[in-house]
Amino acid sequence: MDAFFSFLFGTREGVAVLFVAGIVIFAIAAFVLEKRTHKIYVDRGPGDDNDSFWG
């Protein structure tokens, strides 16, 4: 286990693995949250902007 952490934090390749893994995890989380948000806030179409405060 010590060799694994030494590889991740002590070598250039290990830091690259951490960086790429962080990007992939962030992309998956953003995709999942976007799907949940899309289900909650349904697009009402282009003509339903009349009920806004400013319009």
BALOMAR-150503 format. One record per residue: x, y, z of N, C-alpha, C in turn; residue in one letter. Coordinates in steps of 0.02 Angstrom, whole numbers, padded with zeros to 5 digits, always signed. Last residue first. Layout:
XYZXYZXYZA/...
END
This chain:
-02032+02066-00869-02065+02072-00934-02135+02086-00928G/-01977+02051-00743-01956+02109-00783-01997+02118-00846W/-02031+01931-00695-02039+01993-00656-02026+02054-00699F/-02118+01827-00816-02059+01848-00778-02072+01914-00743S/-02214+01774-00899-02228+01776-00827-02167+01797-00786D/-02175+01764-01030-02216+01821-01011-02229+01826-00936N/-02108+01659-01087-02068+01706-01049-02109+01765-01024D/-02150+01552-01170-02176+01559-01102-02135+01606-01059D/-02104+01518-01297-02156+01569-01291-02180+01582-01221G/-02009+01413-01305-01988+01481-01317-02040+01535-01302P/-02023+01294-01166-02028+01316-01235-02012+01389-01243G/-01999+01246-01041-02068+01263-01058-02077+01287-01130R/-01903+01118-00980-01904+01173-01027-01976+01185-01050D/-01908+01079-00808-01926+01061-00876-01928+01123-00920V/-01816+01043-00682-01835+01105-00716-01846+01090-00790Y/-01796+00905-00651-01831+00950-00605-01858+01011-00641I/-01726+00849-00757-01790+00820-00738-01830+00867-00694K/-01613+00929-00758-01656+00929-00817-01724+00899-00802H/-01555+00892-00637-01580+00960-00645-01628+00964-00704T/-01515+00760-00666-01564+00773-00613-01595+00842-00620R/-01424+00785-00771-01483+00744-00784-01537+00756-00730K/-01329+00860-00702-01365+00890-00757-01428+00851-00773E/-01279+00765-00612-01316+00823-00586-01355+00859-00641L/-01216+00679-00704-01271+00654-00662-01312+00712-00635V/-01119+00766-00760-01169+00733-00803-01229+00710-00762F/-01043+00798-00648-01079+00851-00684-01134+00822-00728A/-00991+00671-00617-01034+00705-00569-01074+00760-00603A/-00913+00650-00732-00968+00604-00717-01017+00637-00668I/-00820+00755-00720-00864+00751-00778-00924+00706-00765A/-00755+00721-00599-00792+00784-00604-00841+00783-00663F/-00695+00601-00639-00745+00601-00584-00787+00665-00586I/-00608+00650-00739-00660+00601-00756-00715+00600-00702V/-00525+00735-00664-00565+00762-00719-00622+00715-00737I/-00467+00643-00576-00508+00698-00551-00552+00728-00604G/-00396+00562-00665-00451+00533-00627-00496+00587-00598A/-00301+00655-00708-00350+00628-00756-00409+00597-00720V/-00233+00675-00585-00263+00731-00622-00317+00706-00670F/-00186+00547-00552-00231+00582-00507-00268+00639-00543L/-00101+00527-00662-00158+00482-00651-00209+00515-00605V/-00007+00627-00638-00048+00630-00699-00109+00585-00693A/+00048+00578-00522+00012+00642-00519-00032+00650-00581V/+00109+00465-00578+00057+00458-00527+00016+00521-00520G/+00204+00521-00663+00150+00481-00691+00093+00472-00642E/+00290+00580-00570+00254+00622-00618+00196+00585-00649R/+00279+00518-00401+00304+00516-00470+00261+00561-00514T/+00220+00527-00277+00291+00537-00283+00320+00537-00353G/+00087+00495-00271+00107+00562-00249+00180+00577-00259F/+00079+00364-00327+00030+00417-00343+00056+00487-00328L/+00189+00293-00272+00183+00302-00345+00137+00361-00361F/+00157+00299-00138+00220+00328-00160+00219+00340-00236S/+00040+00227-00138+00038+00298-00123+00102+00334-00144F/+00099+00101-00172+00046+00131-00213+00041+00206-00201F/+00187+00076-00069+00214+00084-00137+00162+00117-00183A/+00098+00060+00035+00145+00116+00037+00174+00130-00032D/+00041-00059+00000+00000+00000+00000+00044+00063+00000M/
END
